[in-house]
Amino acid sequence: MKLWGGRFKEKTDPLMERFSASINFDWVLYEEDIEGSIAHAEMLEKIGILSQEEKESIIRGLGQIKKEIENNEFKFQTELEDIHMHIESRLIELIGDTGRKLHTARSRNDQVSLDMRMFLKKRLKEIEIKMLRLLKVIIERAIDEKETLMPGYTHMQRAQVVTFGHYILAYYFMFKRDLERLKTIEKTIDTLPLGSGAIAGSSIPLDREFVRERLGFLKVSENSMDTVSDRDFCVDTVYAMAMIMLHLSRLSEDLIIFSTEEFSFISLPDSLCTGSSLMPHKKNPDSLELIRGKSSRVLGDLFSLFTLLKGLPMTYNRDMQEDKEPLFHALETVSNAVDIACLCIKEMTLKKEAMKKAVYESYMPAVEMTEYLTLKGVPFRDAHTIVGKMVGFCEDKGIKLHNMDLKDMRAFSPVFEEDVYDFIEPKNIIKNRKTIGSASQREVEKIVEKEKTYIDSF
C-alpha cells in the first residue's frame, strides 16, 4: 500500500501512476532530501518524538540509501511517484516501523520546497563561480585589447571608433549585473519552509529555529499557506537564467557576425566549430549558434513557469510538480553555455588588421570632426550640418574625411586648421576622449583595475 493510501479502497490506475510520476526528473534532489530528513530527525529527537536510538537508526538508514543511489544500486519505480516517497519507503524497508516516524509533522508540500531551496542554493553558487570565471576572461581580454581599434555599431552601421577592449567590457557589465542578480535571488531562496506542513503548520511543538540553524538558512518562513504555495524563488531563478542566456545570445550574435568573411574581425578555434557535410571550405560557428538557439528554450522555461502558476488557487496544487523540469533545464543550459562562452572569448583570434581597415575606411571620425568645430566655437547644430555636407562631398569624390585637403575643408568652415588631422586620427580619438565610461584606452585601464578588485572580493 502507498504511504498515503489509508483513505483509498482502490489501487491507483497504472496509467495514472505513469502520468503522475516525477521520479524521472526529481531524483536529482536525493542529496537535499536526505540532508533535510536528517535535520528533521535530529529535531524530532530534540523535542522528544524520537529516541536517540531511533534517530541514529534513521540517520544510518538514510546514509545507506544515499550510498545506494550514488552507486546506482537504488531501484526507482513509477508507483512511488517521487524522490521523497522513494527514500521514505526504502527507509521503512531498511529499519522497519521506526522509519514511519520520520514524516511526523512533515508534508511533501513543505518537504519539496525545502529540497528545491537547498538544491538551488548549491546550484546558484556553482553558476556564480562560472560567471566569475567568465568575468575574469573578459577582463583579461579587455586589457590585452585596450588599444585594438574597431568600429562601434549602431543600427548595424559603423558609428564611432572604439577598441575591442571597450567593446568586450560592455558584455562584462551585462554579466556583472547577472551575477548581482543571482546574489539577490539567493536571499529570497534562503528561507526555511520545513515546519509549515501541508498548509497550516502543526500542533506538535517543532523547533523550526533548530532546523534553520542546522541547515544553514537565513530565516524561517512566516506564513504556512504562502510557504507551501510559493514558487516565486523558482521564477526568480529562471528569470535570472533567462537574462544570462539573453546576454550570451547577444554576444554570440555579435561574434557570429564578426566571424563572417564579410567582416572577418575574429576567428574561432577549430575546436569550437564544425564543418559542412557538403561544402569542404566551411567553418561554422556552431558553438555560438547553439548558445543563441538554446536561449530560446530557457526563455520558454520562464514563460512555462509564469503560465503554470498564474491561475493556481491557494495553496499547494499538483500542477506545481511541473515546476522542476523547466527549472532544472534552465540551470543546466546556463551552466554549459557559460563554459562555452568562456572558451570562445579566451581562445578566439582577433584579425586586427581587418578591424583597423574597417576603422580607416569609414566616416566614423565625423563625430569628432563635429566636436572639433564645436570646440572652436561653432554651434553644435551648425557644426553637425557642416560635417554632414563634408561627408556628402567625400562620397562624391570617393574619399574619406582624413583625405580631404585643408583648402577643401575651409570651403565648408574657415575655422579648420592643420590640427584637425590629428584630432580625427582614430588612435588619437581613443586617447582624447574625456568622459567617464567612454571608449578610451584610459577608461579601459581604469575599469579593469576597479573590476579586478570587485572579482577578488568574491
C-alpha positions as a Python dict, from the first residue, in 0.01 Angstrom:
ca = {
    (1, 'M'): (0, 0, 0),
    (2, 'K'): (116, 353, -74),
    (3, 'L'): (233, 559, 221),
    (4, 'W'): (-65, 789, 171),
    (5, 'G'): (-313, 511, 81),
    (6, 'G'): (-506, 462, 407),
    (7, 'R'): (-814, 650, 287),
    (8, 'F'): (-830, 471, -51),
    (9, 'K'): (-1013, 147, -133),
    (10, 'E'): (-889, 106, -490),
    (11, 'K'): (-540, 89, -632),
    (12, 'T'): (-408, 372, -844),
    (13, 'D'): (-454, 306, -1215),
    (14, 'P'): (-116, 218, -1374),
    (15, 'L'): (-172, 489, -1636),
    (16, 'M'): (-227, 742, -1359),
    (17, 'E'): (89, 623, -1187),
    (18, 'R'): (293, 681, -1503),
    (19, 'F'): (124, 1012, -1570),
    (20, 'S'): (179, 1148, -1221),
    (21, 'A'): (529, 1016, -1154),
    (22, 'S'): (805, 1274, -1128),
    (23, 'I'): (1085, 1043, -1025),
    (24, 'N'): (1244, 1052, -1371),
    (25, 'F'): (1348, 1414, -1307),
    (26, 'D'): (1318, 1490, -934),
    (27, 'W'): (1556, 1209, -831),
    (28, 'V'): (1834, 1469, -857),
    (29, 'L'): (1705, 1611, -527),
    (30, 'Y'): (1807, 1299, -334),
    (31, 'E'): (2101, 1461, -152),
    (32, 'E'): (1887, 1752, -35),
    (33, 'D'): (1601, 1522, 63),
    (34, 'I'): (1832, 1307, 273),
    (35, 'E'): (2010, 1604, 429),
    (36, 'G'): (1676, 1768, 515),
    (37, 'S'): (1542, 1441, 656),
    (38, 'I'): (1844, 1401, 882),
    (39, 'A'): (1792, 1753, 1019),
    (40, 'H'): (1421, 1679, 1068),
    (41, 'A'): (1505, 1357, 1256),
    (42, 'E'): (1750, 1541, 1479),
    (43, 'M'): (1483, 1798, 1560),
    (44, 'L'): (1223, 1525, 1633),
    (45, 'E'): (1467, 1368, 1878),
    (46, 'K'): (1531, 1708, 2037),
    (47, 'I'): (1158, 1760, 2109),
    (48, 'G'): (1103, 1403, 2231),
    (49, 'I'): (921, 1245, 1935),
    (50, 'L'): (1217, 1016, 1859),
    (51, 'S'): (1452, 843, 2098),
    (52, 'Q'): (1824, 877, 2042),
    (53, 'E'): (1838, 518, 1919),
    (54, 'E'): (1554, 582, 1672),
    (55, 'K'): (1723, 896, 1544),
    (56, 'E'): (2052, 717, 1493),
    (57, 'S'): (1877, 427, 1317),
    (58, 'I'): (1707, 672, 1078),
    (59, 'I'): (2034, 854, 1006),
    (60, 'R'): (2216, 525, 937),
    (61, 'G'): (1936, 415, 705),
    (62, 'L'): (1940, 744, 517),
    (63, 'G'): (2317, 715, 481),
    (64, 'Q'): (2280, 371, 328),
    (65, 'I'): (2013, 497, 86),
    (66, 'K'): (2246, 776, -25),
    (67, 'K'): (2521, 524, -98),
    (68, 'E'): (2278, 304, -291),
    (69, 'I'): (2173, 594, -512),
    (70, 'E'): (2531, 710, -568),
    (71, 'N'): (2638, 355, -659),
    (72, 'N'): (2341, 308, -898),
    (73, 'E'): (2207, 28, -678),
    (74, 'F'): (1881, 201, -587),
    (75, 'K'): (1565, 83, -764),
    (76, 'F'): (1339, 362, -888),
    (77, 'Q'): (977, 278, -969),
    (78, 'T'): (693, 493, -1100),
    (79, 'E'): (439, 371, -844),
    (80, 'L'): (634, 553, -572),
    (81, 'E'): (585, 880, -760),
    (82, 'D'): (875, 1098, -643),
    (83, 'I'): (1212, 1101, -470),
    (84, 'H'): (1053, 1174, -130),
    (85, 'M'): (835, 862, -135),
    (86, 'H'): (1122, 650, -268),
    (87, 'I'): (1352, 746, 17),
    (88, 'E'): (1087, 705, 286),
    (89, 'S'): (972, 367, 151),
    (90, 'R'): (1327, 236, 132),
    (91, 'L'): (1397, 364, 484),
    (92, 'I'): (1100, 165, 618),
    (93, 'E'): (1230, -143, 435),
    (94, 'L'): (1571, -99, 598),
    (95, 'I'): (1481, -12, 959),
    (96, 'G'): (1117, -110, 998),
    (97, 'D'): (848, 89, 1183),
    (98, 'T'): (1095, 347, 1312),
    (99, 'G'): (1115, 472, 955),
    (100, 'R'): (744, 550, 970),
    (101, 'K'): (809, 811, 1239),
    (102, 'L'): (1032, 1030, 1020),
    (103, 'H'): (742, 1201, 843),
    (104, 'T'): (593, 1326, 1172),
    (105, 'A'): (466, 1684, 1129),
    (106, 'R'): (606, 1696, 777),
    (107, 'S'): (427, 1710, 441),
    (108, 'R'): (563, 1657, 96),
    (109, 'N'): (442, 2015, 40),
    (110, 'D'): (699, 2170, 273),
    (111, 'Q'): (948, 1890, 208),
    (112, 'V'): (973, 1953, -167),
    (113, 'S'): (1005, 2327, -110),
    (114, 'L'): (1291, 2259, 131),
    (115, 'D'): (1466, 2027, -116),
    (116, 'M'): (1436, 2273, -402),
    (117, 'R'): (1561, 2566, -197),
    (118, 'M'): (1861, 2365, -76),
    (119, 'F'): (1927, 2245, -431),
    (120, 'L'): (1913, 2597, -569),
    (121, 'K'): (2144, 2736, -303),
    (122, 'K'): (2408, 2488, -420),
    (123, 'R'): (2348, 2523, -792),
    (124, 'L'): (2345, 2903, -789),
    (125, 'K'): (2680, 2901, -609),
    (126, 'E'): (2817, 2680, -886),
    (127, 'I'): (2684, 2913, -1155),
    (128, 'E'): (2823, 3214, -972),
    (129, 'I'): (3169, 3055, -985),
    (130, 'K'): (3128, 3005, -1359),
    (131, 'M'): (3009, 3362, -1403),
    (132, 'L'): (3312, 3490, -1212),
    (133, 'R'): (3534, 3286, -1444),
    (134, 'L'): (3360, 3447, -1741),
    (135, 'L'): (3415, 3793, -1595),
    (136, 'K'): (3783, 3718, -1542),
    (137, 'V'): (3826, 3600, -1901),
    (138, 'I'): (3662, 3918, -2029),
    (139, 'I'): (3881, 4138, -1808),
    (140, 'E'): (4195, 3964, -1933),
    (141, 'R'): (4085, 4007, -2294),
    (142, 'A'): (3993, 4372, -2239),
    (143, 'I'): (4335, 4468, -2106),
    (144, 'D'): (4507, 4280, -2388),
    (145, 'E'): (4299, 4464, -2647),
    (146, 'K'): (4279, 4809, -2489),
    (147, 'E'): (4444, 4964, -2798),
    (148, 'T'): (4289, 4739, -3064),
    (149, 'L'): (4082, 4966, -3288),
    (150, 'M'): (3746, 4851, -3422),
    (151, 'P'): (3424, 5009, -3543),
    (152, 'G'): (3143, 5052, -3295),
    (153, 'Y'): (2798, 4998, -3445),
    (154, 'T'): (2452, 5144, -3409),
    (155, 'H'): (2173, 5019, -3636),
    (156, 'M'): (2440, 4774, -3765),
    (157, 'Q'): (2612, 5072, -3931),
    (158, 'R'): (2961, 5193, -3844),
    (159, 'A'): (2909, 5462, -3583),
    (160, 'Q'): (3221, 5559, -3385),
    (161, 'V'): (3572, 5435, -3328),
    (162, 'V'): (3608, 5211, -3021),
    (163, 'T'): (3855, 4949, -2904),
    (164, 'F'): (3788, 4580, -2872),
    (165, 'G'): (3874, 4620, -2504),
    (166, 'H'): (3593, 4868, -2455),
    (167, 'Y'): (3358, 4659, -2667),
    (168, 'I'): (3408, 4337, -2468),
    (169, 'L'): (3375, 4528, -2139),
    (170, 'A'): (3017, 4611, -2243),
    (171, 'Y'): (2942, 4240, -2202),
    (172, 'Y'): (3138, 4232, -1879),
    (173, 'F'): (2888, 4475, -1727),
    (174, 'M'): (2592, 4276, -1860),
    (175, 'F'): (2727, 3962, -1693),
    (176, 'K'): (2817, 4153, -1379),
    (177, 'R'): (2452, 4257, -1349),
    (178, 'D'): (2358, 3892, -1393),
    (179, 'L'): (2593, 3794, -1112),
    (180, 'E'): (2449, 4062, -884),
    (181, 'R'): (2101, 3939, -971),
    (182, 'L'): (2197, 3588, -859),
    (183, 'K'): (2318, 3724, -525),
    (184, 'T'): (1984, 3899, -475),
    (185, 'I'): (1786, 3588, -562),
    (186, 'E'): (1987, 3382, -315),
    (187, 'K'): (1834, 3592, -37),
    (188, 'T'): (1479, 3509, -149),
    (189, 'I'): (1566, 3138, -161),
    (190, 'D'): (1731, 3139, 181),
    (191, 'T'): (1410, 3083, 381),
    (192, 'L'): (1336, 2758, 567),
    (193, 'P'): (992, 2619, 468),
    (194, 'L'): (1008, 2297, 672),
    (195, 'G'): (760, 2304, 957),
    (196, 'S'): (480, 2459, 752),
    (197, 'G'): (331, 2115, 698),
    (198, 'A'): (76, 2066, 424),
    (199, 'I'): (-86, 2405, 471),
    (200, 'A'): (-134, 2509, 835),
    (201, 'G'): (167, 2406, 1042),
    (202, 'S'): (147, 2156, 1328),
    (203, 'S'): (18, 2117, 1685),
    (204, 'I'): (344, 1935, 1761),
    (205, 'P'): (594, 2189, 1903),
    (206, 'L'): (850, 2170, 1622),
    (207, 'D'): (1175, 2357, 1676),
    (208, 'R'): (1200, 2533, 1342),
    (209, 'E'): (1485, 2755, 1457),
    (210, 'F'): (1691, 2444, 1532),
    (211, 'V'): (1632, 2314, 1178),
    (212, 'R'): (1703, 2657, 1029),
    (213, 'E'): (2039, 2676, 1202),
    (214, 'R'): (2117, 2311, 1131),
    (215, 'L'): (2057, 2352, 756),
    (216, 'G'): (2211, 2698, 730),
    (217, 'F'): (1907, 2903, 628),
    (218, 'L'): (1891, 3277, 686),
    (219, 'K'): (1537, 3284, 826),
    (220, 'V'): (1220, 3082, 888),
    (221, 'S'): (911, 3130, 671),
    (222, 'E'): (630, 3326, 838),
    (223, 'N'): (308, 3208, 673),
    (224, 'S'): (247, 2839, 620),
    (225, 'M'): (-2, 2886, 336),
    (226, 'D'): (227, 3115, 142),
    (227, 'T'): (521, 2886, 211),
    (228, 'V'): (377, 2573, 51),
    (229, 'S'): (235, 2762, -247),
    (230, 'D'): (539, 2985, -307),
    (231, 'R'): (735, 2923, -625),
    (232, 'D'): (848, 3282, -671),
    (233, 'F'): (1200, 3169, -594),
    (234, 'C'): (1182, 2930, -892),
    (235, 'V'): (1052, 3203, -1123),
    (236, 'D'): (1320, 3441, -998),
    (237, 'T'): (1587, 3180, -1064),
    (238, 'V'): (1469, 3101, -1415),
    (239, 'Y'): (1435, 3474, -1488),
    (240, 'A'): (1799, 3514, -1389),
    (241, 'M'): (1893, 3222, -1613),
    (242, 'A'): (1693, 3374, -1900),
    (243, 'M'): (1876, 3706, -1861),
    (244, 'I'): (2213, 3532, -1868),
    (245, 'M'): (2113, 3347, -2184),
    (246, 'L'): (1979, 3666, -2339),
    (247, 'H'): (2316, 3834, -2284),
    (248, 'L'): (2507, 3529, -2404),
    (249, 'S'): (2287, 3520, -2712),
    (250, 'R'): (2361, 3885, -2795),
    (251, 'L'): (2734, 3821, -2755),
    (252, 'S'): (2703, 3512, -2974),
    (253, 'E'): (2522, 3707, -3244),
    (254, 'D'): (2799, 3968, -3249),
    (255, 'L'): (3075, 3712, -3270),
    (256, 'I'): (2892, 3514, -3539),
    (257, 'I'): (2870, 3830, -3749),
    (258, 'F'): (3231, 3924, -3677),
    (259, 'S'): (3346, 3576, -3787),
    (260, 'T'): (3190, 3604, -4135),
    (261, 'E'): (3408, 3667, -4439),
    (262, 'E'): (3224, 3995, -4488),
    (263, 'F'): (3350, 4123, -4151),
    (264, 'S'): (3644, 3889, -4083),
    (265, 'F'): (3714, 4051, -3745),
    (266, 'I'): (3760, 3728, -3549),
    (267, 'S'): (3831, 3359, -3599),
    (268, 'L'): (3713, 3092, -3358),
    (269, 'P'): (3933, 2791, -3282),
    (270, 'D'): (3854, 2475, -3477),
    (271, 'S'): (3764, 2300, -3152),
    (272, 'L'): (3454, 2521, -3118),
    (273, 'C'): (3338, 2497, -3480),
    (274, 'T'): (3205, 2232, -3717),
    (275, 'G'): (3223, 2177, -4091),
    (276, 'S'): (2976, 2107, -4368),
    (277, 'S'): (2889, 1760, -4496),
    (278, 'L'): (2881, 1906, -4849),
    (279, 'M'): (3099, 2218, -4859),
    (280, 'P'): (3465, 2142, -4778),
    (281, 'H'): (3557, 2505, -4715),
    (282, 'K'): (3302, 2574, -4442),
    (283, 'K'): (3391, 2653, -4079),
    (284, 'N'): (3068, 2707, -3893),
    (285, 'P'): (3048, 2882, -3552),
    (286, 'D'): (2814, 2616, -3413),
    (287, 'S'): (2913, 2676, -3050),
    (288, 'L'): (2781, 3031, -3072),
    (289, 'E'): (2478, 2936, -3280),
    (290, 'L'): (2379, 2676, -3021),
    (291, 'I'): (2405, 2930, -2739),
    (292, 'R'): (2181, 3159, -2944),
    (293, 'G'): (1940, 2875, -3014),
    (294, 'K'): (1929, 2735, -2662),
    (295, 'S'): (1848, 3080, -2524),
    (296, 'S'): (1502, 3046, -2679),
    (297, 'R'): (1434, 2733, -2475),
    (298, 'V'): (1538, 2900, -2149),
    (299, 'L'): (1309, 3192, -2229),
    (300, 'G'): (1042, 2927, -2284),
    (301, 'D'): (1121, 2780, -1942),
    (302, 'L'): (1045, 3119, -1786),
    (303, 'F'): (712, 3158, -1960),
    (304, 'S'): (629, 2797, -1880),
    (305, 'L'): (655, 2880, -1509),
    (306, 'F'): (456, 3200, -1546),
    (307, 'T'): (179, 3009, -1722),
    (308, 'L'): (193, 2723, -1471),
    (309, 'L'): (143, 2949, -1170),
    (310, 'K'): (-81, 3226, -1293),
    (311, 'G'): (-416, 3058, -1227),
    (312, 'L'): (-348, 2838, -924),
    (313, 'P'): (-572, 2874, -619),
    (314, 'M'): (-421, 2864, -273),
    (315, 'T'): (-227, 2664, -166),
    (316, 'Y'): (-40, 2359, -300),
    (317, 'N'): (-169, 2204, -622),
    (318, 'R'): (-23, 1908, -810),
    (319, 'D'): (36, 2137, -1107),
    (320, 'M'): (337, 2263, -914),
    (321, 'Q'): (516, 1934, -977),
    (322, 'E'): (573, 2072, -1328),
    (323, 'D'): (800, 2349, -1199),
    (324, 'K'): (1106, 2125, -1183),
    (325, 'E'): (1175, 2035, -1545),
    (326, 'P'): (1196, 2397, -1672),
    (327, 'L'): (1396, 2493, -1364),
    (328, 'F'): (1646, 2209, -1399),
    (329, 'H'): (1673, 2262, -1775),
    (330, 'A'): (1742, 2634, -1739),
    (331, 'L'): (2014, 2576, -1480),
    (332, 'E'): (2187, 2306, -1681),
    (333, 'T'): (2173, 2505, -2006),
    (334, 'V'): (2321, 2817, -1848),
    (335, 'S'): (2594, 2617, -1678),
    (336, 'N'): (2709, 2472, -2011),
    (337, 'A'): (2659, 2790, -2214),
    (338, 'V'): (2874, 2999, -1978),
    (339, 'D'): (3155, 2745, -2011),
    (340, 'I'): (3135, 2759, -2391),
    (341, 'A'): (3132, 3140, -2389),
    (342, 'C'): (3447, 3142, -2172),
    (343, 'L'): (3627, 2926, -2426),
    (344, 'C'): (3513, 3141, -2719),
    (345, 'I'): (3630, 3468, -2562),
    (346, 'K'): (3958, 3325, -2438),
    (347, 'E'): (4060, 3134, -2750),
    (348, 'M'): (3926, 3336, -3043),
    (349, 'T'): (4180, 3513, -3264),
    (350, 'L'): (4130, 3881, -3343),
    (351, 'K'): (4202, 3988, -3701),
    (352, 'K'): (4332, 4328, -3603),
    (353, 'E'): (4428, 4448, -3948),
    (354, 'A'): (4076, 4385, -4077),
    (355, 'M'): (3934, 4580, -3783),
    (356, 'K'): (4178, 4864, -3839),
    (357, 'K'): (4096, 4876, -4210),
    (358, 'A'): (3725, 4897, -4127),
    (359, 'V'): (3801, 5192, -3898),
    (360, 'Y'): (4004, 5389, -4151),
    (361, 'E'): (3776, 5314, -4445),
    (362, 'S'): (3479, 5484, -4281),
    (363, 'Y'): (3329, 5821, -4198),
    (364, 'M'): (3321, 5746, -3824),
    (365, 'P'): (3555, 6039, -3735),
    (366, 'A'): (3272, 6270, -3847),
    (367, 'V'): (3159, 6282, -3482),
    (368, 'E'): (3498, 6402, -3366),
    (369, 'M'): (3519, 6649, -3654),
    (370, 'T'): (3187, 6793, -3535),
    (371, 'E'): (3326, 6819, -3182),
    (372, 'Y'): (3640, 6985, -3324),
    (373, 'L'): (3426, 7261, -3476),
    (374, 'T'): (3225, 7288, -3153),
    (375, 'L'): (3544, 7338, -2951),
    (376, 'K'): (3639, 7614, -3200),
    (377, 'G'): (3318, 7798, -3114),
    (378, 'V'): (3082, 7676, -3388),
    (379, 'P'): (2733, 7595, -3250),
    (380, 'F'): (2685, 7217, -3242),
    (381, 'R'): (2388, 7209, -3477),
    (382, 'D'): (2577, 7422, -3730),
    (383, 'A'): (2881, 7201, -3693),
    (384, 'H'): (2664, 6891, -3744),
    (385, 'T'): (2529, 7036, -4071),
    (386, 'I'): (2875, 7137, -4192),
    (387, 'V'): (3026, 6794, -4136),
    (388, 'G'): (2723, 6625, -4290),
    (389, 'K'): (2782, 6825, -4607),
    (390, 'M'): (3152, 6736, -4595),
    (391, 'V'): (3063, 6365, -4583),
    (392, 'G'): (2844, 6412, -4891),
    (393, 'F'): (3134, 6587, -5065),
    (394, 'C'): (3369, 6300, -4978),
    (395, 'E'): (3121, 6040, -5104),
    (396, 'D'): (3103, 6218, -5438),
    (397, 'K'): (3483, 6227, -5456),
    (398, 'G'): (3530, 5869, -5336),
    (399, 'I'): (3749, 5974, -5043),
    (400, 'K'): (3730, 5980, -4663),
    (401, 'L'): (3738, 6280, -4431),
    (402, 'H'): (4105, 6243, -4348),
    (403, 'N'): (4187, 6252, -4722),
    (404, 'M'): (4036, 6599, -4771),
    (405, 'D'): (4270, 6889, -4842),
    (406, 'L'): (4267, 7159, -4579),
    (407, 'K'): (4164, 7403, -4853),
    (408, 'D'): (3853, 7194, -4923),
    (409, 'M'): (3774, 7176, -4554),
    (410, 'R'): (3795, 7552, -4521),
    (411, 'A'): (3545, 7587, -4802),
    (412, 'F'): (3294, 7441, -4555),
    (413, 'S'): (3422, 7633, -4248),
    (414, 'P'): (3708, 7880, -4211),
    (415, 'V'): (3788, 7759, -3858),
    (416, 'F'): (3956, 7440, -3978),
    (417, 'E'): (4330, 7431, -3906),
    (418, 'E'): (4606, 7179, -3966),
    (419, 'D'): (4544, 7028, -3622),
    (420, 'V'): (4216, 6879, -3742),
    (421, 'Y'): (4403, 6585, -3894),
    (422, 'D'): (4546, 6486, -3555),
    (423, 'F'): (4207, 6541, -3393),
    (424, 'I'): (4030, 6292, -3622),
    (425, 'E'): (4310, 6034, -3626),
    (426, 'P'): (4146, 5719, -3480),
    (427, 'K'): (4437, 5642, -3244),
    (428, 'N'): (4416, 5995, -3106),
    (429, 'I'): (4039, 5977, -3081),
    (430, 'I'): (4078, 5682, -2841),
    (431, 'K'): (4332, 5877, -2635),
    (432, 'N'): (4146, 6210, -2632),
    (433, 'R'): (3804, 6103, -2503),
    (434, 'K'): (3741, 6272, -2172),
    (435, 'T'): (3417, 6134, -2030),
    (436, 'I'): (3384, 5867, -1761),
    (437, 'G'): (3288, 5535, -1917),
    (438, 'S'): (3389, 5639, -2268),
    (439, 'A'): (3562, 5424, -2529),
    (440, 'S'): (3914, 5536, -2438),
    (441, 'Q'): (4228, 5347, -2351),
    (442, 'R'): (4247, 5529, -2018),
    (443, 'E'): (3893, 5431, -1919),
    (444, 'V'): (3951, 5066, -2012),
    (445, 'E'): (4260, 5059, -1788),
    (446, 'K'): (4072, 5226, -1503),
    (447, 'I'): (3773, 4993, -1531),
    (448, 'V'): (3992, 4684, -1546),
    (449, 'E'): (4175, 4775, -1226),
    (450, 'K'): (3850, 4855, -1045),
    (451, 'E'): (3677, 4537, -1158),
    (452, 'K'): (3971, 4316, -1067),
    (453, 'T'): (3910, 4431, -709),
    (454, 'Y'): (3540, 4350, -745),
    (455, 'I'): (3613, 3999, -871),
    (456, 'D'): (3868, 3934, -598),
    (457, 'S'): (3609, 4035, -337),
    (458, 'F'): (3402, 3721, -404),
}
